Amino acid sequence: MKLPFKIDLSDKVVAITGAGGVLMSGFAKALAECGAKVALLNIHLESAQKCADEIGSNAIAVECNCLDKNSIIEAKETINKKFGKVNFLINGVGGNSPVATTDNEYMTPDLQSTKDFFALEESGIKSVFDLNITSAFLVTQVFAKDMVKTGGNIINIASMNAYRPLTRIPAYSAAKAGILNFTEWLAVHFAPCGIRVNAIAPGFFAAKQNQALLYNEDGSPTARTGKILAATPMKKFGQPEDLYGALLFLASDEASGFVTGVCIPVDGGFNAYSGV
């Protein structure tokens, strides 16, 4: 694996949630490449196990439901027995749901839509908040106990939605804004314990889970893709490896030891661009 630079993480035991996905499995490989012991937590064990097998002996896959506190506690106990106390946590679980997404970007009085704002169901909104906010709360509550006396590092995964809401996805936008606020709150709360808490906000990355949003069945870009690239000054989607520099910077106590409560956008300029 090619990294932008190497750091020494041989004293780190890292727990990564949502580690079966493309971005978080890449994070696991990058950190393991720097010597960290990595635990890949995922609700579907097989996808995390595949990545752990590729990494080798300094990685384990752990089945974990990040919305079930008992499941999280059991996962922590498994990691503690294998690697020792966790001193580095990445809250990577998150995502949106079709049931919390509108069909239309704008509401007009004469709009006829199969699923407009008024058709969104409470259960869908709650599920998106649980997946993004509640999971981060519960996982941090369990794993930060290992860090209170010895210090640690927590990285949350935010989004461009943390800075400005995207059309059609009200629940996901609000939830990621909550992640940014929660990151800042945790940074202040845990500062006396030597626990740093920061976030990374990926821009738009072309991955399996958003292929239908970005490309038509014939492979041509959707109208949504046109809007995204028009609002991204670098005029391209990100690749997973584009995140590794920010990850390793925040992972290094030497490089970012006085950095806490910040969120680093990795977005090709999307957040900085006003459209004018």
Buried (B, 14 or more C-beta within 10 A) or exposed (E): EEBEEEBEBEEBBBBBBBBBBBBBBBBBBBBBBBBBBBBBBBBEBEBBBEBBEEBEEBBBBBBBBBBBBEBBBBBBEBBBEEBEBBBBBBBBBBBBBEBBBBEBEEEEEEEEEEBBEEEBEEEBBEBBBBBBBBBBBBBBEBBBEBBEEEEBBBBBBBBBBBBEBBEBBBBBBBBBBBBBEBBBEBBEEBEEBBBBBBBBBBBBBBBEEBEEBBBEEEEEEBEBBEEBBEBBEEEEBBEBEBBBBBBBBBBBBEEBEEBBBBBBBBBBEBBEBEEE
